[in-house]
């Protein structure tokens, strides 16, 4: 029997030994790849995802209180968005949510830290 690529005659003792060595190296390579994949999957699971890719889009963080103050001062959404590094629709949605949350708690003039303290007091009572 001959292998087509390497032209090894497996009917001779030397050809049979060569074929065995090549198959052992191929098996070793396959197991090393499997081991590296298993280690990488475990690492990514520990760090929050199954594949290592982040889930969804990264959150945009900006000071909503500052944005609301700027808008109350008469600055346009577009200019505020440019200054804070967010898109105008994202800014508009965030400010709407911010105002709704503040109106539900009845804290029209309080800062976020005051809201957190107030919420903590309500829970403890």
KOLMIVEX-492542 format. One record per atom (N, C-alpha, C): x, y, z; atom name. Coordinates in nm, 4 decimals, always signed. Layout:
<rovos>
         c1         c2         c3   at
          X          Y          Z   CA
...
</rovos>
This chain:
<rovos>
         c1         c2         c3   at
    +0.0842    -0.1185    +0.0000    N
    +0.0000    +0.0000    +0.0000   CA
    +0.0877    +0.1233    +0.0000    C
    +0.0543    +0.2198    -0.0813    N
    +0.1281    +0.3453    -0.0908   CA
    +0.0394    +0.4610    -0.0450    C
    +0.0998    +0.5598    +0.0221    N
    +0.0249    +0.6825    +0.0449   CA
    +0.0499    +0.7707    -0.0751    C
    -0.0481    +0.8436    -0.1180    N
    -0.0384    +0.9184    -0.2420   CA
    +0.0514    +1.0413    -0.2304    C
    +0.0436    +1.1147    -0.1196    N
    +0.1203    +1.2387    -0.1085   CA
    +0.2669    +1.2155    -0.0774    C
    +0.2945    +1.1288    +0.0204    N
    +0.4325    +1.1118    +0.0666   CA
    +0.5068    +1.0006    -0.0069    C
    +0.4359    +0.9226    -0.0825    N
    +0.4934    +0.8099    -0.1561   CA
    +0.5682    +0.7162    -0.0623    C
    +0.5035    +0.6785    +0.0482    N
    +0.5618    +0.5861    +0.1450   CA
    +0.5074    +0.4463    +0.1146    C
    +0.5964    +0.3546    +0.0984    N
    +0.5583    +0.2159    +0.0736   CA
    +0.5366    +0.1495    +0.2095    C
    +0.4113    +0.1290    +0.2480    N
    +0.3807    +0.0745    +0.3802   CA
    +0.3930    -0.0777    +0.3854    C
    +0.4309    -0.1398    +0.2752    N
    +0.4504    -0.2851    +0.2763   CA
    +0.5891    -0.3226    +0.3279    C
    +0.6799    -0.2279    +0.3379    N
    +0.8136    -0.2536    +0.3916   CA
    +0.8181    -0.2107    +0.5382    C
    +0.9095    -0.2687    +0.6178    N
    +0.9190    -0.2300    +0.7584   CA
    +0.9521    -0.0810    +0.7771    C
    +1.0392    -0.0290    +0.6938    N
    +1.0757    +0.1134    +0.7041   CA
    +0.9566    +0.2027    +0.6678    C
    +0.8818    +0.1685    +0.5684    N
    +0.7636    +0.2456    +0.5281   CA
    +0.6548    +0.2405    +0.6346    C
    +0.6379    +0.1217    +0.6952    N
    +0.5390    +0.1074    +0.8019   CA
    +0.5773    +0.1931    +0.9236    C
    +0.7060    +0.1961    +0.9584    N
    +0.7527    +0.2778    +1.0707   CA
    +0.7328    +0.4263    +1.0402    C
    +0.7642    +0.4665    +0.9193    N
    +0.7479    +0.6063    +0.8810   CA
    +0.6011    +0.6471    +0.8875    C
    +0.5127    +0.5610    +0.8400    N
    +0.3694    +0.5881    +0.8441   CA
    +0.3218    +0.6009    +0.9884    C
    +0.3723    +0.5169    +1.0779    N
    +0.3355    +0.5204    +1.2195   CA
    +0.3818    +0.6510    +1.2831    C
    +0.5038    +0.6940    +1.2527    N
    +0.5565    +0.8189    +1.3074   CA
    +0.4718    +0.9370    +1.2605    C
    +0.4379    +0.9414    +1.1350    N
    +0.3574    +1.0508    +1.0806   CA
    +0.2185    +1.0520    +1.1457    C
    +0.1580    +0.9346    +1.1640    N
    +0.0249    +0.9299    +1.2248   CA
    +0.0295    +0.9714    +1.3725    C
    +0.1372    +0.9387    +1.4435    N
    +0.1510    +0.9797    +1.5835   CA
    +0.1641    +1.1323    +1.5921    C
    +0.2421    +1.1917    +1.5024    N
    +0.2583    +1.3378    +1.5008   CA
    +0.1242    +1.4051    +1.4692    C
    +0.0495    +1.3503    +1.3762    N
    -0.0812    +1.4065    +1.3413   CA
    -0.1771    +1.3977    +1.4602    C
    -0.1745    +1.2840    +1.5315    N
    -0.2600    +1.2681    +1.6487   CA
    -0.2195    +1.3658    +1.7590    C
    -0.0900    +1.3852    +1.7800    N
    -0.0404    +1.4804    +1.8792   CA
    -0.0877    +1.6224    +1.8458    C
    -0.0756    +1.6606    +1.7209    N
    -0.1194    +1.7937    +1.6783   CA
    -0.2692    +1.8120    +1.7029    C
    -0.3471    +1.7106    +1.6718    N
    -0.4923    +1.7177    +1.6922   CA
    -0.5256    +1.7339    +1.8398    C
    -0.4590    +1.6602    +1.9262    N
    -0.4856    +1.6705    +2.0703   CA
    -0.4407    +1.8047    +2.1268    C
    -0.3302    +1.8587    +2.0767    N
    -0.2845    +1.9900    +2.1228   CA
    -0.3849    +2.0990    +2.0842    C
    -0.4369    +2.0908    +1.9634    N
    -0.5382    +2.1873    +1.9199   CA
    -0.6615    +2.1770    +2.0092    C
    -0.7042    +2.0550    +2.0381    N
    -0.8204    +2.0338    +2.1243   CA
    -0.7955    +2.0899    +2.2642    C
    -0.6773    +2.0665    +2.3181    N
    -0.6426    +2.1165    +2.4518   CA
    -0.6418    +2.2692    +2.4554    C
    -0.5833    +2.3319    +2.3544    N
    -0.5800    +2.4791    +2.3495   CA
    -0.7209    +2.5357    +2.3380    C
    -0.8075    +2.4694    +2.2612    N
    -0.9444    +2.5146    +2.2464   CA
    -1.0196    +2.5048    +2.3787    C
    -1.0008    +2.3950    +2.4503    N
    -1.0661    +2.3762    +2.5805   CA
    -1.0217    +2.4823    +2.6797    C
    -0.8921    +2.5102    +2.6853    N
    -0.8387    +2.6122    +2.7763   CA
    -0.8941    +2.7504    +2.7391    C
    -0.8992    +2.7807    +2.6108    N
    -0.9500    +2.9110    +2.5662   CA
    -1.0982    +2.9263    +2.5988    C
    -1.1768    +2.8216    +2.5820    N
    -1.3197    +2.8268    +2.6138   CA
    -1.3409    +2.8484    +2.7634    C
    -1.2619    +2.7808    +2.8468    N
    -1.2725    +2.7991    +2.9919   CA
    -1.2374    +2.9423    +3.0305    C
    -1.1341    +2.9962    +2.9683    N
    -1.0931    +3.1344    +2.9959   CA
    -1.2037    +3.2326    +2.9596    C
    -1.2649    +3.2145    +2.8426    N
    -1.3690    +3.3083    +2.8014   CA
    -1.4941    +3.2950    +2.8869    C
    -1.5257    +3.1735    +2.9345    N
    -1.6408    +3.1582    +3.0236   CA
    -1.6186    +3.2323    +3.1548    C
    -1.4967    +3.2249    +3.2068    N
    -1.4648    +3.2946    +3.3318   CA
    -1.4754    +3.4450    +3.3135    C
    -1.4446    +3.4936    +3.1946    N
    -1.4454    +3.6371    +3.1681   CA
    -1.5756    +3.6856    +3.1051    C
    -1.6832    +3.6090    +3.1210    N
    -1.8146    +3.6629    +3.0905   CA
    -1.8857    +3.6149    +2.9668    C
    -1.8197    +3.5546    +2.8714    N
    -1.8917    +3.5106    +2.7528   CA
    -1.8488    +3.3705    +2.7152    C
    -1.9258    +3.3111    +2.6288    N
    -1.8930    +3.1753    +2.5872   CA
    -1.7877    +3.1755    +2.4763    C
    -1.7946    +3.2733    +2.3902    N
    -1.7033    +3.2766    +2.2762   CA
    -1.5904    +3.3759    +2.2922    C
    -1.5983    +3.4618    +2.3916    N
    -1.4960    +3.5639    +2.4088   CA
    -1.5380    +3.6979    +2.3534    C
    -1.6380    +3.6976    +2.2662    N
    -1.6882    +3.8240    +2.2120   CA
    -1.7781    +3.8900    +2.3157    C
    -1.7769    +4.0207    +2.3183    N
    -1.8659    +4.0891    +2.4114   CA
    -2.0100    +4.0730    +2.3649    C
    -2.1017    +4.0745    +2.4608    N
    -2.2421    +4.0552    +2.4297   CA
    -2.3043    +4.1912    +2.4014    C
    -2.3605    +4.2078    +2.2843    N
    -2.4233    +4.3339    +2.2474   CA
    -2.3213    +4.4449    +2.2250    C
    -2.3703    +4.5634    +2.2196    N
    -2.2830    +4.6791    +2.2010   CA
    -2.2349    +4.7281    +2.3364    C
    -2.1149    +4.7838    +2.3400    N
    -2.0689    +4.8382    +2.4672   CA
    -2.1562    +4.9565    +2.5083    C
    -2.1805    +4.9698    +2.6371    N
    -2.2647    +5.0782    +2.6860   CA
    -2.1924    +5.2113    +2.6732    C
    -2.2697    +5.3132    +2.6374    N
    -2.2159    +5.4481    +2.6284   CA
    -2.2408    +5.5145    +2.7623    C
    -2.1350    +5.5630    +2.8235    N
    -2.1473    +5.6238    +2.9550   CA
    -2.1252    +5.7740    +2.9417    C
    -2.2213    +5.8518    +2.9922    N
    -2.2059    +5.9969    +2.9952   CA
    -2.2879    +6.0510    +3.1105    C
    -2.2625    +6.1730    +3.1474    N
    -2.3264    +6.2357    +3.2619   CA
    -2.4650    +6.2862    +3.2219    C
    -2.5686    +6.2130    +3.2595    N
    -2.7057    +6.2507    +3.2224   CA
    -2.7488    +6.3791    +3.2919    C
    -2.7022    +6.3956    +3.4142    N
    -2.7390    +6.5163    +3.4881   CA
    -2.6835    +6.6407    +3.4177    C
    -2.5589    +6.6305    +3.3725    N
    -2.4970    +6.7420    +3.2988   CA
    -2.5713    +6.7672    +3.1675    C
    -2.6074    +6.6587    +3.0982    N
    -2.6801    +6.6721    +2.9715   CA
    -2.8152    +6.7388    +2.9945    C
    -2.8844    +6.6992    +3.1024    N
    -3.0141    +6.7599    +3.1328   CA
    -2.9974    +6.9084    +3.1653    C
    -2.8927    +6.9418    +3.2409    N
    -2.8677    +7.0820    +3.2743   CA
    -2.8374    +7.1627    +3.1484    C
    -2.7600    +7.1058    +3.0573    N
    -2.7270    +7.1747    +2.9324   CA
    -2.8540    +7.1960    +2.8496    C
    -2.9404    +7.0939    +2.8450    N
    -3.0638    +7.1071    +2.7672   CA
    -3.1565    +7.2099    +2.8310    C
    -3.1636    +7.2112    +2.9630    N
    -3.2459    +7.3104    +3.0334   CA
    -3.1929    +7.4519    +3.0105    C
    -3.0620    +7.4624    +2.9826    N
    -3.0014    +7.5927    +2.9547   CA
    -3.0278    +7.6380    +2.8115    C
    -3.0933    +7.5510    +2.7309    N
    -3.1310    +7.5906    +2.5957   CA
    -3.0367    +7.5415    +2.4868    C
    -2.9429    +7.4563    +2.5198    N
    -2.8501    +7.4028    +2.4191   CA
    -2.9201    +7.2885    +2.3462    C
    -2.8984    +7.2792    +2.2153    N
    -2.9671    +7.1792    +2.1335   CA
    -2.9141    +7.0388    +2.1623    C
    -3.0000    +6.9399    +2.1332    N
    -2.9606    +6.8003    +2.1502   CA
    -2.8357    +6.7684    +2.0675    C
    -2.8323    +6.8206    +1.9467    N
    -2.7214    +6.7913    +1.8571   CA
    -2.5884    +6.8413    +1.9142    C
    -2.5906    +6.9619    +1.9685    N
    -2.4676    +7.0197    +2.0247   CA
    -2.4260    +6.9463    +2.1533    C
    -2.5242    +6.9133    +2.2373    N
    -2.4939    +6.8385    +2.3601   CA
    -2.4359    +6.7023    +2.3245    C
    -2.4975    +6.6367    +2.2268    N
    -2.4509    +6.5043    +2.1841   CA
    -2.3078    +6.5112    +2.1323    C
    -2.2776    +6.6118    +2.0534    N
    -2.1429    +6.6286    +2.0006   CA
    -2.0427    +6.6484    +2.1135    C
    -2.0804    +6.7302    +2.2105    N
    -1.9914    +6.7606    +2.3219   CA
    -1.9669    +6.6389    +2.4122    C
    -2.0716    +6.5569    +2.4312    N
    -2.0594    +6.4408    +2.5190   CA
    -2.0148    +6.3142    +2.4462    C
    -2.0102    +6.3205    +2.3132    N
    -1.9611    +6.2062    +2.2356   CA
    -2.0630    +6.0951    +2.2178    C
    -2.1913    +6.1301    +2.2071    N
    -2.2965    +6.0312    +2.1833   CA
    -2.3804    +6.0764    +2.0647    C
    -2.4649    +5.9885    +2.0147    N
    -2.5524    +6.0271    +1.9043   CA
    -2.6730    +6.1033    +1.9589    C
    -2.7297    +6.1952    +1.8798    N
    -2.8481    +6.2687    +1.9261   CA
    -2.9658    +6.1789    +1.9650    C
    -2.9985    +6.0731    +1.8876    N
    -3.1092    +5.9866    +1.9308   CA
    -3.0807    +5.9170    +2.0648    C
    -2.9564    +5.8740    +2.0842    N
    -2.9193    +5.8087    +2.2095   CA
    -2.9319    +5.9071    +2.3258    C
    -2.8888    +6.0301    +2.3040    N
    -2.8991    +6.1343    +2.4060   CA
    -3.0456    +6.1613    +2.4383    C
    -3.1269    +6.1751    +2.3358    N
    -3.2690    +6.2048    +2.3549   CA
    -3.3350    +6.0937    +2.4363    C
    -3.3082    +5.9684    +2.4011    N
    -3.3673    +5.8548    +2.4727   CA
    -3.3182    +5.8501    +2.6171    C
    -3.1898    +5.8758    +2.6384    N
    -3.1345    +5.8719    +2.7737   CA
    -3.1935    +5.9825    +2.8598    C
    -3.2094    +6.1011    +2.8030    N
    -3.2672    +6.2117    +2.8802   CA
    -3.4142    +6.1871    +2.9108    C
    -3.4862    +6.1268    +2.8168    N
    -3.6271    +6.0942    +2.8412   CA
    -3.6374    +5.9949    +2.9562    C
    -3.5546    +5.8916    +2.9530    N
    -3.5536    +5.7920    +3.0596   CA
    -3.5122    +5.8558    +3.1929    C
    -3.4151    +5.9437    +3.1888    N
    -3.3663    +6.0130    +3.3084   CA
    -3.4781    +6.0971    +3.3699    C
    -3.5490    +6.1716    +3.2857    N
    -3.6580    +6.2566    +3.3360   CA
    -3.7732    +6.1722    +3.3908    C
    -3.8071    +6.0632    +3.3204    N
    -3.9147    +5.9751    +3.3668   CA
    -3.8801    +5.9151    +3.5028    C
    -3.7580    +5.8721    +3.5182    N
    -3.7158    +5.8116    +3.6442   CA
    -3.7210    +5.9140    +3.7570    C
    -3.6769    +6.0350    +3.7273    N
    -3.6771    +6.1398    +3.8289   CA
    -3.8194    +6.1821    +3.8649    C
    -3.9092    +6.1853    +3.7663    N
    -4.0474    +6.2256    +3.7957   CA
    -4.1202    +6.1175    +3.8757    C
    -4.0844    +5.9911    +3.8546    N
    -4.1461    +5.8823    +3.9298   CA
    -4.1054    +5.8860    +4.0766    C
    -3.9824    +5.9286    +4.1029    N
    -3.9352    +5.9335    +4.2415   CA
    -3.9736    +6.0639    +4.3084    C
    -4.0219    +6.1603    +4.2298    N
    -4.0617    +6.2888    +4.2861   CA
    -3.9441    +6.3751    +4.3246    C
    -3.8321    +6.3561    +4.2568    N
    -3.7111    +6.4302    +4.2908   CA
    -3.6715    +6.5184    +4.1749    C
    -3.7450    +6.6250    +4.1544    N
    -3.7202    +6.7109    +4.0393   CA
    -3.5890    +6.7850    +4.0495    C
    -3.5477    +6.8239    +4.1681    N
    -3.4254    +6.9033    +4.1781   CA
    -3.3115    +6.8327    +4.2470    C
    -3.3252    +6.7030    +4.2744    N
    -3.2215    +6.6303    +4.3470   CA
    -3.1229    +6.5659    +4.2515    C
    -2.9997    +6.5475    +4.2986    N
    -2.8977    +6.4819    +4.2172   CA
    -2.9151    +6.3310    +4.2264    C
    -2.8408    +6.2569    +4.1436    N
    -2.8496    +6.1111    +4.1461   CA
    -2.8085    +6.0547    +4.2811    C
    -2.7058    +6.1127    +4.3441    N
    -2.6613    +6.0616    +4.4737   CA
    -2.7701    +6.0821    +4.5785    C
    -2.8430    +6.1931    +4.5690    N
    -2.9530    +6.2162    +4.6619   CA
    -3.0646    +6.1160    +4.6379    C
    -3.0877    +6.0802    +4.5116    N
    -3.1894    +5.9803    +4.4793   CA
    -3.1531    +5.8450    +4.5384    C
    -3.0248    +5.8092    +4.5297    N
    -2.9791    +5.6811    +4.5842   CA
    -2.9978    +5.6796    +4.7351    C
    -2.9608    +5.7895    +4.8026    N
    -2.9782    +5.7981    +4.9476   CA
    -3.1259    +5.7877    +4.9838    C
    -3.2101    +5.8581    +4.9087    N
    -3.3531    +5.8569    +4.9359   CA
    -3.4104    +5.7169    +4.9185    C
    -3.3690    +5.6484    +4.8146    N
    -3.4148    +5.5112    +4.7893   CA
    -3.3690    +5.4197    +4.9027    C
    -3.2465    +5.4392    +4.9494    N
    -3.1949    +5.3579    +5.0602   CA
    -3.2729    +5.3801    +5.1868    C
    -3.3164    +5.5028    +5.2133    N
    -3.3945    +5.5337    +5.3323   CA
    -3.5321    +5.4697    +5.3221    C
    -3.5913    +5.4706    +5.2025    N
    -3.7244    +5.4124    +5.1839   CA
    -3.7204    +5.2625    +5.2065    C
    -3.6125    +5.1974    +5.1621    N
    -3.5997    +5.0535    +5.1766   CA
    -3.5824    +5.0179    +5.3235    C
    -3.5055    +5.0966    +5.3989    N
    -3.4786    +5.0653    +5.5392   CA
    -3.5995    +5.0887    +5.6289    C
    -3.6963    +5.1682    +5.5860    N
    -3.8126    +5.1979    +5.6688   CA
    -3.9167    +5.0926    +5.6644    C
</rovos>
